[in-house]
């Protein structure tokens, strides 16, 4: 795409967070372009931040925006662990 002068799609980077300590929380964290999203497996909730405007992660994006970004993380996760056919 970039060779044709078009913008590249946002890059998705995914990290899996597994805890072993009592009371710990499992989840996923990832970056979609300039956005960071954290998904809590136990509660099924997401938090997201626009790191370009809020690099210190003080002002979370709306729940709707966070859910949309989390969905992109899940697509990346599913592709990463898909079995070749």
Short mmCIF file of the C-alpha atoms (twelve columns), coordinates in Angstrom:
data_MODEL
# 
_entry.id   MODEL 
# 
loop_
_atom_site.group_PDB 
_atom_site.id 
_atom_site.type_symbol 
_atom_site.label_atom_id 
_atom_site.label_alt_id 
_atom_site.label_comp_id 
_atom_site.label_asym_id 
_atom_site.label_seq_id 
_atom_site.Cartn_x 
_atom_site.Cartn_y 
_atom_site.Cartn_z 
_atom_site.pdbx_PDB_model_num 
ATOM 1  C CA . UNK A 1  0.000   0.000   0.000  1 
ATOM 2  C CA . UNK A 2  2.681   2.487   0.980  1 
ATOM 3  C CA . UNK A 3  4.433   1.919   -2.328 1 
ATOM 4  C CA . UNK A 4  1.306   3.179   -4.075 1 
ATOM 5  C CA . UNK A 5  1.181   6.313   -1.934 1 
ATOM 6  C CA . UNK A 6  -1.628  5.000   0.253  1 
ATOM 7  C CA . UNK A 7  -1.605  5.073   4.035  1 
ATOM 8  C CA . UNK A 8  -0.683  1.869   5.805  1 
ATOM 9  C CA . UNK A 9  -3.368  0.301   8.003  1 
ATOM 10 C CA . UNK A 10 -2.804  0.661   11.749 1 
ATOM 11 C CA . UNK A 11 -0.354  -1.885  13.083 1 
ATOM 12 C CA . UNK A 12 -1.704  -4.166  15.798 1 
ATOM 13 C CA . UNK A 13 0.651   -5.384  18.540 1 
ATOM 14 C CA . UNK A 14 -0.683  -7.882  21.081 1 
ATOM 15 C CA . UNK A 15 0.562   -9.016  24.514 1 
ATOM 16 C CA . UNK A 16 -1.054  -11.700 26.642 1 
ATOM 17 C CA . UNK A 17 -1.038  -11.047 30.378 1 
ATOM 18 C CA . UNK A 18 -1.168  -14.170 32.508 1 
ATOM 19 C CA . UNK A 19 -0.954  -13.991 36.271 1 
ATOM 20 C CA . UNK A 20 -0.024  -16.678 38.735 1 
ATOM 21 C CA . UNK A 21 -0.406  -14.689 41.946 1 
ATOM 22 C CA . UNK A 22 -3.617  -15.112 43.957 1 
ATOM 23 C CA . UNK A 23 -6.059  -12.364 43.036 1 
ATOM 24 C CA . UNK A 24 -4.167  -11.607 39.825 1 
ATOM 25 C CA . UNK A 25 -6.016  -10.858 36.609 1 
ATOM 26 C CA . UNK A 26 -5.480  -12.347 33.186 1 
ATOM 27 C CA . UNK A 27 -5.964  -10.227 30.121 1 
ATOM 28 C CA . UNK A 28 -4.659  -8.842  26.897 1 
ATOM 29 C CA . UNK A 29 -2.987  -5.552  26.175 1 
ATOM 30 C CA . UNK A 30 -2.274  -4.209  22.775 1 
ATOM 31 C CA . UNK A 31 -1.601  -1.266  20.595 1 
ATOM 32 C CA . UNK A 32 -3.669  -0.415  17.545 1 
ATOM 33 C CA . UNK A 33 -1.922  2.447   15.826 1 
ATOM 34 C CA . UNK A 34 -1.565  5.176   18.484 1 
ATOM 35 C CA . UNK A 35 -4.151  3.575   20.774 1 
ATOM 36 C CA . UNK A 36 -3.477  1.278   23.705 1 
ATOM 37 C CA . UNK A 37 -6.208  -1.107  24.843 1 
ATOM 38 C CA . UNK A 38 -6.318  -3.360  27.910 1 
ATOM 39 C CA . UNK A 39 -8.844  -6.205  28.076 1 
ATOM 40 C CA . UNK A 40 -9.627  -7.852  31.435 1 
ATOM 41 C CA . UNK A 41 -10.588 -11.507 30.897 1 
ATOM 42 C CA . UNK A 42 -12.237 -11.814 34.321 1 
ATOM 43 C CA . UNK A 43 -14.625 -8.903  33.893 1 
ATOM 44 C CA . UNK A 44 -14.881 -8.878  30.105 1 
ATOM 45 C CA . UNK A 45 -14.224 -5.142  30.074 1 
ATOM 46 C CA . UNK A 46 -11.789 -3.013  28.095 1 
ATOM 47 C CA . UNK A 47 -10.030 0.275   28.715 1 
ATOM 48 C CA . UNK A 48 -8.368  2.240   25.942 1 
ATOM 49 C CA . UNK A 49 -6.223  5.333   25.626 1 
ATOM 50 C CA . UNK A 50 -5.140  7.574   22.758 1 
ATOM 51 C CA . UNK A 51 -1.395  7.694   23.416 1 
ATOM 52 C CA . UNK A 52 -0.907  10.484  20.894 1 
ATOM 53 C CA . UNK A 53 -3.110  12.859  22.891 1 
ATOM 54 C CA . UNK A 54 -2.788  11.206  26.314 1 
ATOM 55 C CA . UNK A 55 0.669   9.586   26.665 1 
ATOM 56 C CA . UNK A 56 0.307   9.242   30.450 1 
ATOM 57 C CA . UNK A 57 -2.965  7.297   30.127 1 
ATOM 58 C CA . UNK A 58 -4.943  9.676   32.340 1 
ATOM 59 C CA . UNK A 59 -8.117  9.951   30.227 1 
ATOM 60 C CA . UNK A 60 -9.654  6.664   29.035 1 
ATOM 61 C CA . UNK A 61 -11.597 6.603   25.780 1 
ATOM 62 C CA . UNK A 62 -15.291 5.770   25.857 1 
ATOM 63 C CA . UNK A 63 -16.404 2.187   26.532 1 
ATOM 64 C CA . UNK A 64 -17.639 1.989   22.951 1 
ATOM 65 C CA . UNK A 65 -14.260 3.020   21.526 1 
ATOM 66 C CA . UNK A 66 -12.493 0.613   23.885 1 
ATOM 67 C CA . UNK A 67 -14.722 -2.277  22.789 1 
ATOM 68 C CA . UNK A 68 -14.056 -1.501  19.121 1 
ATOM 69 C CA . UNK A 69 -10.294 -1.483  19.679 1 
ATOM 70 C CA . UNK A 70 -10.499 -4.689  21.742 1 
ATOM 71 C CA . UNK A 71 -12.315 -6.359  18.846 1 
ATOM 72 C CA . UNK A 72 -9.336  -5.533  16.617 1 
ATOM 73 C CA . UNK A 73 -7.031  -7.133  19.190 1 
ATOM 74 C CA . UNK A 74 -9.113  -10.305 19.169 1 
ATOM 75 C CA . UNK A 75 -8.871  -10.526 15.381 1 
ATOM 76 C CA . UNK A 76 -5.077  -10.217 15.648 1 
ATOM 77 C CA . UNK A 77 -4.999  -12.831 18.436 1 
ATOM 78 C CA . UNK A 78 -7.123  -15.259 16.455 1 
ATOM 79 C CA . UNK A 79 -4.951  -14.828 13.353 1 
ATOM 80 C CA . UNK A 80 -1.772  -15.320 15.382 1 
ATOM 81 C CA . UNK A 81 -2.981  -18.628 16.804 1 
ATOM 82 C CA . UNK A 82 -4.838  -19.923 13.738 1 
ATOM 83 C CA . UNK A 83 -3.737  -23.314 12.535 1 
ATOM 84 C CA . UNK A 84 -2.601  -23.480 8.900  1 
ATOM 85 C CA . UNK A 85 -4.982  -25.437 6.710  1 
# 
